[in-house]
C-alpha cells in the first residue's frame, strides 16, 4: 500500500489558456492507484457558435508515459441537449457523457449542445 499524502490536487496557473491539474502520490513499486478530479469550467470556456454551445478539451499525454486508461465524465448543463460529441462517448446518461479512453497521444475533444 502507498504512503498517505494529506494534500489535495492542485490546479496550476503557469500556462496561459490551460488548466494543469497536479497531484503527488507515493506508491510502492508496481502498485497502482486511481485518482479522481472534479473540475468546474471557468466562465468563457464554453463558446457560442451559431446558437450552439461548444466545449473543446485537449488532454495532453505526458511525454515518456506508457499509454494508460482515462475515464472521463463531462456533465452538460441541466436541460441541455447533446448535438455532437467527438470522439463519441461510450455512454450518455442523464446529461453525462461518459468516456472510456486510452491516453496514447494527445486527445482533442469537442462537445456541441443546446
C-alpha positions as CSV (number, residue, x, y, z in Angstrom):
1,X,0.0,0.0,0.0
2,X,1.0,3.6,-0.6
3,X,2.1,6.2,1.9
4,X,-0.6,8.7,2.9
5,X,-0.5,12.2,1.5
6,X,-2.6,14.8,3.2
7,X,-2.7,17.3,0.3
8,X,-5.4,17.8,-2.3
9,X,-4.8,18.1,-6.1
10,X,-3.6,21.5,-7.3
11,X,-4.6,23.5,-10.3
12,X,-1.5,25.2,-11.7
13,X,-1.9,28.6,-13.5
14,X,1.5,28.9,-15.1
15,X,0.5,28.0,-18.6
16,X,-1.8,30.6,-20.3
17,X,-5.1,29.1,-21.6
18,X,-4.5,25.8,-20.0
19,X,-5.6,24.3,-16.7
20,X,-3.0,21.9,-15.3
21,X,-4.0,19.6,-12.5
22,X,-1.3,18.0,-10.5
23,X,-1.1,15.7,-7.5
24,X,1.6,13.7,-5.8
25,X,1.3,10.1,-4.7
26,X,3.8,7.8,-3.0
27,X,3.4,4.2,-4.1
28,X,5.5,1.1,-3.7
29,X,7.0,-0.2,-7.0
30,X,4.4,-2.0,-9.1
31,X,1.3,-0.6,-7.2
32,X,-1.5,1.3,-8.9
33,X,-3.9,3.9,-7.7
34,X,-6.9,5.6,-9.2
35,X,-7.2,9.4,-8.8
36,X,-10.4,11.4,-9.2
37,X,-10.6,15.1,-10.0
38,X,-13.7,17.3,-10.2
39,X,-13.2,20.5,-12.2
40,X,-15.7,23.2,-13.0
41,X,-15.1,25.3,-16.1
42,X,-14.4,29.0,-15.6
43,X,-16.8,31.4,-17.4
44,X,-15.9,31.9,-21.1
45,X,-14.6,28.4,-21.8
46,X,-17.8,27.3,-23.5
47,X,-18.2,29.3,-26.7
48,X,-21.3,30.1,-28.7
49,X,-21.3,29.1,-32.4
50,X,-24.4,29.6,-34.5
51,X,-26.6,29.3,-31.4
52,X,-24.9,26.1,-30.2
53,X,-22.7,25.9,-27.1
54,X,-19.3,24.4,-27.9
55,X,-16.8,23.0,-25.5
56,X,-13.4,22.0,-26.6
57,X,-11.0,20.0,-24.5
58,X,-7.4,18.9,-25.2
59,X,-5.9,16.2,-22.9
60,X,-2.2,16.2,-23.2
61,X,-0.3,13.0,-22.8
62,X,2.8,13.3,-20.7
63,X,5.8,12.6,-22.8
64,X,7.5,9.3,-22.0
65,X,4.5,7.8,-20.3
66,X,3.1,4.5,-21.5
67,X,-0.5,4.5,-22.8
68,X,-2.9,4.5,-19.9
69,X,-6.7,4.3,-19.4
70,X,-8.6,7.5,-19.0
71,X,-12.1,7.6,-17.5
72,X,-13.8,10.9,-18.1
73,X,-17.3,12.2,-17.5
74,X,-18.5,15.5,-18.9
75,X,-21.7,16.9,-17.5
76,X,-24.0,19.0,-19.6
77,X,-25.9,21.8,-18.0
78,X,-29.4,20.9,-16.8
79,X,-31.9,20.8,-19.7
80,X,-29.2,20.8,-22.4
81,X,-29.5,18.5,-25.5
82,X,-26.4,17.0,-26.9
83,X,-25.9,17.7,-30.7
84,X,-22.4,16.3,-31.3
85,X,-19.5,14.7,-29.4
86,X,-16.1,13.9,-30.9
87,X,-14.9,11.4,-30.1
88,X,-18.2,9.6,-29.3
89,X,-18.7,8.8,-25.6
90,X,-19.1,5.2,-24.5
91,X,-22.4,6.3,-22.9
92,X,-24.7,9.3,-22.5
93,X,-26.7,9.0,-19.3
94,X,-28.9,11.8,-17.9
95,X,-26.8,14.6,-19.5
96,X,-23.5,13.0,-18.6
97,X,-21.1,12.0,-21.4
98,X,-19.0,9.0,-20.1
99,X,-15.8,8.2,-21.9
100,X,-13.5,5.2,-21.6
101,X,-10.4,6.2,-23.5
102,X,-6.7,5.1,-23.7
103,X,-4.3,8.1,-23.5
104,X,-1.8,7.1,-26.1
105,X,-1.4,10.6,-27.7
106,X,-3.0,14.0,-27.1
107,X,-6.8,13.7,-27.3
108,X,-8.8,16.6,-28.8
109,X,-12.5,16.6,-27.8
110,X,-15.5,18.6,-28.9
111,X,-18.9,18.7,-27.3
112,X,-21.7,20.7,-29.0
113,X,-25.1,21.2,-27.3
114,X,-28.1,23.4,-26.9
